[in-house]
Amino acid sequence: MDATANARRLRQNQTLAEKALWKLVRNRQLGGFKFLRQVSIDRYFADFVCEAGKLIVELDGAAHEGREDYDERRTQTLELFGYMVLRFPNDRVLADLGGVGDDILTVLRSDRV
């Protein structure tokens, strides 16, 4: 399966947390920043990417339990491409979407260069 087809499949099979966060960030609704979903970077697919802010937002559900080493290597690779990676557990996104949005905006508006 090519990267475009795989990204399309991932977008069509979103978790509840991914759907909630996408509703918050789509169409530049979060501080005017543009986000894309399921972006292919190197050999990985990033959940949400803001190119202007060089920020990747990753949501972690049950599938990430016990995969901390893999996630760390993945984060390191994505950082080599100049991105900062923010991770949120799915349950926090569902319980505190506004707080997650505030945390994302804080990073995007910071001078972290």
C-alpha positions in Angstrom: 0.0 0.0 0.0 1.4 3.4 -0.9 1.8 6.3 1.5 -1.2 8.2 0.2 -3.5 5.2 0.4 -2.2 4.4 3.9 -2.8 8.0 5.1 -6.3 7.9 3.6 -7.0 4.7 5.5 -5.7 6.1 8.8 -7.9 9.3 8.3 -11.0 7.1 7.7 -10.4 5.0 10.8 -9.8 7.7 13.4 -10.2 7.1 17.1 -12.7 9.1 19.1 -9.8 11.2 20.4 -8.5 11.9 16.9 -11.9 12.9 15.7 -12.3 15.3 18.7 -8.9 16.9 18.2 -9.4 17.2 14.4 -12.7 19.0 15.0 -10.7 21.4 17.2 -7.8 22.1 14.9 -9.3 21.8 11.4 -9.8 24.8 9.1 -7.3 26.9 11.1 -9.7 27.0 14.1 -6.9 26.8 16.6 -5.2 30.2 16.7 -5.2 30.4 12.9 -2.7 27.6 12.6 -3.1 25.1 9.8 -3.0 21.4 10.7 -2.9 18.3 8.5 -3.8 14.7 9.5 -1.8 11.6 9.0 1.2 13.1 7.3 4.0 10.8 6.1 7.4 11.8 7.4 10.2 9.5 6.7 8.8 6.0 7.5 6.2 7.2 10.0 2.7 8.8 9.8 2.3 11.8 12.2 -1.2 12.1 13.6 -1.4 15.9 13.3 1.1 18.3 11.8 1.4 22.0 11.9 4.1 22.9 9.3 4.2 26.6 10.2 5.0 25.8 13.8 7.1 22.7 13.0 4.9 20.8 15.5 3.6 17.3 15.5 0.8 16.3 17.9 0.6 12.6 18.6 -2.3 10.9 20.4 -1.6 7.8 22.4 -4.2 5.2 23.2 -4.0 1.6 24.4 -2.0 0.6 21.3 0.9 2.6 22.7 1.1 0.8 26.1 4.4 -1.2 26.3 5.7 0.5 23.2 7.5 3.4 24.9 10.9 2.5 23.4 9.4 2.5 19.9 7.6 5.8 20.5 10.8 7.3 21.8 12.8 6.3 18.7 10.0 7.5 16.5 10.0 10.9 18.3 13.8 11.2 17.9 13.4 10.5 14.1 10.7 13.1 13.7 12.8 15.6 15.7 15.6 15.1 13.2 13.2 16.6 10.6 13.0 19.7 12.7 9.7 19.0 14.5 8.8 19.3 18.1 6.6 16.3 19.1 3.8 16.7 21.7 2.1 13.6 23.0 -1.3 13.4 24.7 -3.1 10.3 26.0 -6.5 9.7 24.3 -8.3 9.9 27.6 -7.0 13.4 28.3 -8.1 14.6 24.9 -11.6 13.3 25.5 -11.8 14.6 29.1 -10.0 18.0 28.6 -10.0 19.0 24.9 -9.9 22.7 25.7 -6.8 22.2 27.9 -5.1 20.2 25.2 -5.9 22.9 22.7 -4.4 25.5 25.2 -1.3 23.4 25.6 -0.8 23.2 21.8 -1.3 26.9 21.3 1.2 27.7 24.1 3.8 25.7 22.2 2.9 27.2 18.8 3.0 30.8 20.2 6.3 30.3 22.1 9.8 31.2 20.8 11.3 27.7 20.9 14.0 28.2 18.3 
